[in-house]
Amino acid sequence: MAKSKKKADRDIEKGYTTQQMVAKLRRLADCLEIGKQFKIQIANEKISVPAGATFNIEHEREGKMEEVEFQFKWKRS
């Protein structure tokens, strides 16, 4: 059995135009609806979010700033 490569920790934020974000959200919604994995590339790394991932929406407020995050979590095999 081949050993899996250890992936380095990372914490990346990537900005997108409205048009790019709409396209990504549409692809994401389509995958969720049919129970298919969602593939996305973020800062030159390809990510596959499995169909069984758990997800939540997080809201943060600090001073005059607010943030909404759509999060998907899963355990790598």
Secondary structure, DSSP 8 states (H G I E B T S, - for coil): -----------------HHHHHHHHHHHHHHHHHT--EEEEETTEEEEE-TT-EEEEEEEEETTEEEEEEEEE----
